[in-house]
Amino acid sequence: YVFALLLSYVFGFRIPIFSIIFNFNDPIKSSILPTIALSMFVMAQVTRFLRTELIEVLGSDYIRLVEAKGVSKFKVIYRHGLRNALISVITILGPLTVTLLTGSLVVEKVYAVPGIGSLLVNGILTNDYNVIVMIAFVYSALYITMNLFVDILYGIIDPRIRVAKGA
């Protein structure tokens, strides 16, 4: 919330490059600040988590063995290190995607973007319980869907996690 306000102040008032209110005539330019405000938190968490996992994986014995065989550092990181580090990163991507979507509730209000966040806030202000319950249901369904998607990605990235035949 604070980051969205700071972006609005800097790029909307001080350096008026972007519009701080959503404009239907120029939706791409109007979407830049809300997109940055939404994605900064998620990008920071994924980057920090990936860094921690890569440091742990690159210190493993099998990585030292691959390096001892003379494989280039680029191939070591991308073929062996990143693949094993991504399993842990994918674990947090499901909940972070839902966090990104629920964060849109605040960003939509700050930048006056019409969307599900504005609908929820209006539903709360007018005590429209049907709208509130439906939006809660939509976000719950998104959470379940993202967790299913994460489980499918596990099987794609690491063949050991795939479901055994006949089970």
C-alpha positions as YAML, in Angstrom:
chain: A
units: angstrom
residues:
- id: 1
  name: TYR
  ca: [0.00, 0.00, 0.00]
- id: 2
  name: VAL
  ca: [2.75, 2.44, 0.94]
- id: 3
  name: PHE
  ca: [4.78, 1.52, -2.15]
- id: 4
  name: ALA
  ca: [1.76, 2.21, -4.39]
- id: 5
  name: LEU
  ca: [1.30, 5.63, -2.80]
- id: 6
  name: LEU
  ca: [5.01, 6.37, -3.15]
- id: 7
  name: LEU
  ca: [4.94, 5.43, -6.84]
- id: 8
  name: SER
  ca: [1.90, 7.64, -7.36]
- id: 9
  name: TYR
  ca: [3.59, 10.56, -5.67]
- id: 10
  name: VAL
  ca: [6.90, 10.25, -7.53]
- id: 11
  name: PHE
  ca: [5.68, 9.34, -11.02]
- id: 12
  name: GLY
  ca: [2.28, 11.01, -10.88]
- id: 13
  name: PHE
  ca: [3.03, 14.34, -9.22]
- id: 14
  name: ARG
  ca: [6.78, 15.03, -9.05]
- id: 15
  name: ILE
  ca: [7.74, 13.49, -12.40]
- id: 16
  name: PRO
  ca: [4.38, 13.34, -14.21]
- id: 17
  name: ILE
  ca: [5.20, 10.49, -16.58]
- id: 18
  name: PHE
  ca: [2.24, 8.24, -15.77]
- id: 19
  name: SER
  ca: [-1.39, 8.78, -14.97]
- id: 20
  name: ILE
  ca: [-2.34, 8.05, -11.37]
- id: 21
  name: ILE
  ca: [-5.98, 7.42, -12.26]
- id: 22
  name: PHE
  ca: [-6.90, 4.65, -14.66]
- id: 23
  name: ASN
  ca: [-7.65, 5.99, -18.14]
- id: 24
  name: PHE
  ca: [-9.66, 3.82, -20.54]
- id: 25
  name: ASN
  ca: [-8.29, 5.75, -23.53]
- id: 26
  name: ASP
  ca: [-4.73, 4.66, -22.71]
- id: 27
  name: PRO
  ca: [-5.01, 1.45, -20.67]
- id: 28
  name: ILE
  ca: [-1.41, 0.31, -21.21]
- id: 29
  name: LYS
  ca: [0.14, 3.52, -19.87]
- id: 30
  name: SER
  ca: [-2.38, 3.54, -17.01]
- id: 31
  name: SER
  ca: [-1.48, -0.04, -16.06]
- id: 32
  name: ILE
  ca: [2.26, 0.46, -15.61]
- id: 33
  name: LEU
  ca: [2.24, 1.90, -12.07]
- id: 34
  name: PRO
  ca: [-0.32, -0.60, -10.70]
- id: 35
  name: THR
  ca: [1.66, -3.46, -12.25]
- id: 36
  name: ILE
  ca: [4.91, -2.29, -10.68]
- id: 37
  name: ALA
  ca: [3.22, -1.75, -7.31]
- id: 38
  name: LEU
  ca: [1.75, -5.26, -7.37]
- id: 39
  name: SER
  ca: [4.79, -7.11, -8.60]
- id: 40
  name: MET
  ca: [7.56, -5.56, -6.48]
- id: 41
  name: PHE
  ca: [6.68, -7.46, -3.31]
- id: 42
  name: VAL
  ca: [6.36, -10.79, -5.12]
- id: 43
  name: MET
  ca: [9.53, -10.29, -7.18]
- id: 44
  name: ALA
  ca: [11.51, -9.40, -4.06]
- id: 45
  name: GLN
  ca: [10.35, -12.52, -2.22]
- id: 46
  name: VAL
  ca: [10.98, -14.86, -5.16]
- id: 47
  name: THR
  ca: [14.43, -13.36, -5.78]
- id: 48
  name: ARG
  ca: [15.42, -13.63, -2.12]
- id: 49
  name: PHE
  ca: [14.13, -17.20, -1.87]
- id: 50
  name: LEU
  ca: [15.81, -18.26, -5.14]
- id: 51
  name: ARG
  ca: [19.12, -16.77, -4.00]
- id: 52
  name: THR
  ca: [18.96, -18.66, -0.71]
- id: 53
  name: GLU
  ca: [18.11, -21.93, -2.44]
- id: 54
  name: LEU
  ca: [20.82, -21.50, -5.09]
- id: 55
  name: ILE
  ca: [23.45, -20.86, -2.43]
- id: 56
  name: GLU
  ca: [22.38, -24.03, -0.66]
- id: 57
  name: VAL
  ca: [22.25, -26.15, -3.83]
- id: 58
  name: LEU
  ca: [25.54, -24.84, -5.25]
- id: 59
  name: GLY
  ca: [27.27, -25.87, -2.02]
- id: 60
  name: SER
  ca: [26.16, -29.49, -2.41]
- id: 61
  name: ASP
  ca: [28.51, -32.39, -3.07]
- id: 62
  name: TYR
  ca: [27.08, -33.28, -6.47]
- id: 63
  name: ILE
  ca: [27.66, -29.71, -7.69]
- id: 64
  name: ARG
  ca: [31.30, -29.93, -6.62]
- id: 65
  name: LEU
  ca: [31.55, -33.22, -8.50]
- id: 66
  name: VAL
  ca: [30.14, -31.66, -11.68]
- id: 67
  name: GLU
  ca: [32.55, -28.72, -11.35]
- id: 68
  name: ALA
  ca: [35.45, -31.16, -10.83]
- id: 69
  name: LYS
  ca: [34.55, -32.83, -14.13]
- id: 70
  name: GLY
  ca: [35.26, -29.52, -15.85]
- id: 71
  name: VAL
  ca: [31.72, -28.43, -16.72]
- id: 72
  name: SER
  ca: [31.42, -24.67, -17.22]
- id: 73
  name: LYS
  ca: [29.98, -22.56, -14.40]
- id: 74
  name: PHE
  ca: [27.04, -21.51, -16.63]
- id: 75
  name: LYS
  ca: [26.02, -25.13, -17.26]
- id: 76
  name: VAL
  ca: [26.49, -26.03, -13.60]
- id: 77
  name: ILE
  ca: [24.16, -23.25, -12.49]
- id: 78
  name: TYR
  ca: [21.47, -23.66, -15.13]
- id: 79
  name: ARG
  ca: [21.41, -27.43, -15.64]
- id: 80
  name: HIS
  ca: [22.06, -28.65, -12.12]
- id: 81
  name: GLY
  ca: [21.69, -25.81, -9.65]
- id: 82
  name: LEU
  ca: [18.66, -23.94, -10.94]
- id: 83
  name: ARG
  ca: [16.62, -27.05, -11.62]
- id: 84
  name: ASN
  ca: [16.99, -28.26, -8.04]
- id: 85
  name: ALA
  ca: [16.52, -24.80, -6.54]
- id: 86
  name: LEU
  ca: [13.32, -24.22, -8.54]
- id: 87
  name: ILE
  ca: [11.48, -26.99, -6.70]
- id: 88
  name: SER
  ca: [11.53, -24.97, -3.49]
- id: 89
  name: VAL
  ca: [10.77, -21.72, -5.31]
- id: 90
  name: ILE
  ca: [7.72, -23.22, -7.00]
- id: 91
  name: THR
  ca: [6.42, -24.11, -3.55]
- id: 92
  name: ILE
  ca: [6.01, -20.44, -2.70]
- id: 93
  name: LEU
  ca: [4.81, -19.36, -6.16]
- id: 94
  name: GLY
  ca: [1.29, -20.71, -5.64]
- id: 95
  name: PRO
  ca: [0.54, -18.75, -2.47]
- id: 96
  name: LEU
  ca: [2.44, -15.72, -3.79]
- id: 97
  name: THR
  ca: [0.26, -15.64, -6.90]
- id: 98
  name: VAL
  ca: [-2.82, -15.54, -4.70]
- id: 99
  name: THR
  ca: [-1.12, -12.82, -2.63]
- id: 100
  name: LEU
  ca: [-0.58, -10.92, -5.85]
- id: 101
  name: LEU
  ca: [-4.26, -11.20, -6.70]
- id: 102
  name: THR
  ca: [-5.44, -10.17, -3.25]
- id: 103
  name: GLY
  ca: [-2.97, -7.29, -3.27]
- id: 104
  name: SER
  ca: [-4.81, -6.04, -6.31]
- id: 105
  name: LEU
  ca: [-7.67, -5.11, -3.97]
- id: 106
  name: VAL
  ca: [-5.58, -2.29, -2.49]
- id: 107
  name: VAL
  ca: [-3.86, -1.29, -5.72]
- id: 108
  name: GLU
  ca: [-7.18, -1.03, -7.56]
- id: 109
  name: LYS
  ca: [-8.42, 1.36, -4.91]
- id: 110
  name: VAL
  ca: [-5.23, 3.48, -4.93]
- id: 111
  name: TYR
  ca: [-5.12, 3.83, -8.74]
- id: 112
  name: ALA
  ca: [-8.91, 3.89, -9.29]
- id: 113
  name: VAL
  ca: [-8.80, 0.81, -11.51]
- id: 114
  name: PRO
  ca: [-12.21, -0.78, -11.95]
- id: 115
  name: GLY
  ca: [-11.99, -4.45, -11.07]
- id: 116
  name: ILE
  ca: [-12.81, -7.15, -8.57]
- id: 117
  name: GLY
  ca: [-11.13, -5.17, -5.78]
- id: 118
  name: SER
  ca: [-13.38, -2.17, -6.32]
- id: 119
  name: LEU
  ca: [-16.35, -4.51, -6.46]
- id: 120
  name: LEU
  ca: [-15.37, -6.05, -3.12]
- id: 121
  name: VAL
  ca: [-14.85, -2.69, -1.43]
- id: 122
  name: ASN
  ca: [-18.21, -1.45, -2.71]
- id: 123
  name: GLY
  ca: [-19.82, -4.70, -1.55]
- id: 124
  name: ILE
  ca: [-18.38, -4.22, 1.93]
- id: 125
  name: LEU
  ca: [-19.46, -0.58, 2.10]
- id: 126
  name: THR
  ca: [-23.02, -1.41, 1.00]
- id: 127
  name: ASN
  ca: [-23.28, -4.64, 3.05]
- id: 128
  name: ASP
  ca: [-23.85, -6.69, -0.09]
- id: 129
  name: TYR
  ca: [-23.13, -10.13, 1.38]
- id: 130
  name: ASN
  ca: [-23.71, -11.99, -1.88]
- id: 131
  name: VAL
  ca: [-20.91, -10.08, -3.60]
- id: 132
  name: ILE
  ca: [-18.57, -10.54, -0.63]
- id: 133
  name: VAL
  ca: [-19.20, -14.30, -0.47]
- id: 134
  name: MET
  ca: [-18.81, -14.72, -4.23]
- id: 135
  name: ILE
  ca: [-15.49, -12.86, -4.30]
- id: 136
  name: ALA
  ca: [-14.27, -14.92, -1.33]
- id: 137
  name: PHE
  ca: [-15.31, -18.03, -3.25]
- id: 138
  name: VAL
  ca: [-13.43, -16.87, -6.37]
- id: 139
  name: TYR
  ca: [-10.25, -16.24, -4.37]
- id: 140
  name: SER
  ca: [-10.59, -19.61, -2.63]
- id: 141
  name: ALA
  ca: [-10.98, -21.33, -6.00]
- id: 142
  name: LEU
  ca: [-7.91, -19.49, -7.28]
- id: 143
  name: TYR
  ca: [-5.92, -20.62, -4.25]
- id: 144
  name: ILE
  ca: [-6.89, -24.26, -4.79]
- id: 145
  name: THR
  ca: [-6.18, -24.01, -8.52]
- id: 146
  name: MET
  ca: [-2.76, -22.49, -7.94]
- id: 147
  name: ASN
  ca: [-1.84, -25.25, -5.47]
- id: 148
  name: LEU
  ca: [-2.90, -27.85, -8.05]
- id: 149
  name: PHE
  ca: [-0.82, -26.07, -10.69]
- id: 150
  name: VAL
  ca: [2.19, -26.08, -8.34]
- id: 151
  name: ASP
  ca: [1.81, -29.84, -7.83]
- id: 152
  name: ILE
  ca: [1.72, -30.38, -11.60]
- id: 153
  name: LEU
  ca: [4.84, -28.23, -12.03]
- id: 154
  name: TYR
  ca: [6.63, -30.38, -9.43]
- id: 155
  name: GLY
  ca: [6.17, -33.40, -11.68]
- id: 156
  name: ILE
  ca: [7.38, -31.53, -14.76]
- id: 157
  name: ILE
  ca: [10.54, -30.20, -13.13]
- id: 158
  name: ASP
  ca: [11.49, -33.24, -11.05]
- id: 159
  name: PRO
  ca: [10.66, -36.65, -12.54]
- id: 160
  name: ARG
  ca: [11.12, -38.31, -9.13]
- id: 161
  name: ILE
  ca: [7.96, -36.58, -7.89]
- id: 162
  name: ARG
  ca: [5.72, -37.88, -10.68]
- id: 163
  name: VAL
  ca: [2.94, -40.26, -9.70]
- id: 164
  name: ALA
  ca: [3.90, -43.90, -10.09]
- id: 165
  name: LYS
  ca: [1.88, -45.96, -12.57]
- id: 166
  name: GLY
  ca: [-0.65, -48.26, -11.00]
- id: 167
  name: ALA
  ca: [-0.88, -46.28, -7.80]
...
